[in-house]
Amino acid sequence: MSSQSNNPFLGKWETEIASPMGKFPVSVEFTFQDGQLVGNAKQGEDTFTFHPTVDGDTLKWSMKITKPMSISLNFVVSVDGDNMKGEAKAGFFVSSKLTGHRVSA
């Protein structure tokens, strides 16, 4: 699924991670740059760029955050129309549910 025209993940998404430490809203945008899928996530004042991989009908990526602690997050999500669902796994913590919706294509 390398084609921009048929990629169901493209666009801006408003997501929420429901973790044991609370709910965290995260804005995510997926675009194509130089023929590659690129993601940008914003949580509060922090912005992260990452390079997701498409695996069938799922999207996977990792990123390192520093707040509230320094830890790597691993994401696996799927999309059904304008709805996103999946999991975010933070280090040794249990997986947290991720839900979201597309706000623009």
N, C-alpha and C positions, 0 to 999 in steps of 0.2 A: 504494500500500500504506500508506495513512494510518490504517487501522483497527487498533486495539489488539489485537483478538481474533485477527486472522490474520497478525500480524507475526512472522515466524520469528526475528527478531533479539532479541526481548525476553528479559530474564533476566540472570543473572550468568554470566560466562565467565572461565575461566582460560586465558590465552593465553601464547604464547612467541614472541618475535621472534628469529630466528636471523640476526644481523648479522655482518659481518666483524670487529667488535669483541667478539664473544661472544654468548651467549644471554641474553635479557632477559625474565624473567617479568613479565607485566602482567595485572592483574585488571581486567576491564571489565564494566560493567553498563549495560544499555539499558532505559530506562523511558519512560513517557509522562508529561509534565507539561504541563498546560494544553493538551492535545490535540496536543502536539508530541513527537516522538521526541528524547530527550536521552541522551547518553552520559557516563559517568564512568569514568575510567581511573585506576588506582593502580599505580605502579611504585616500590617502596621506600617512602620517606616522602612522595613527591610524589603529589598528586592533581590531575587535570585534568578539567574539564567541557568538553564539546564538543557540537555540534549536527550529527549525521550526516544525510545525505540518502540516500534509497532510490532506486536506479536499476535498475528491473527486479528481478532477484534478487541484486543486489549492494548493499552498503552502503559509503558513502564518507564520510570525514571528515578533517579536518586539525586539528593542535594543535601548539602551540609548547612545547618543553621547554627547560630551562636546564641540565640535568645529563645527561651529563658535559660538554656544551657547549650553547650556545644555538643551536637549530636548529628548523626546522619539519618536522613529520612528516606525510606524506600516506598515508592508508590506503585500501585497496580490499579488501573481504572478501566472501565468500559463505558461506552456511550450508547444510548438508545434515543435517537432523535436529538432533542435539546436537553436531555438529562444525562448526568454523569453519576456513576457510583463506583465505589471501590474501597481500597484500604490504603492507609498510610502506616508504615511500621517504623517506629523510632527506636533504633538500637535494640536493647534487650527488653524494652517494654512490649506489652501486648499490642496487637494490631488495632488501629482505630478506624472507625467507619468514616468514609469520605462520601459526601453527597454534593451535588451541585447542579446548576442549570446554565445553559448558554445565554449570554446577554447580547451578543452580536456575533455575526458570522465573519 
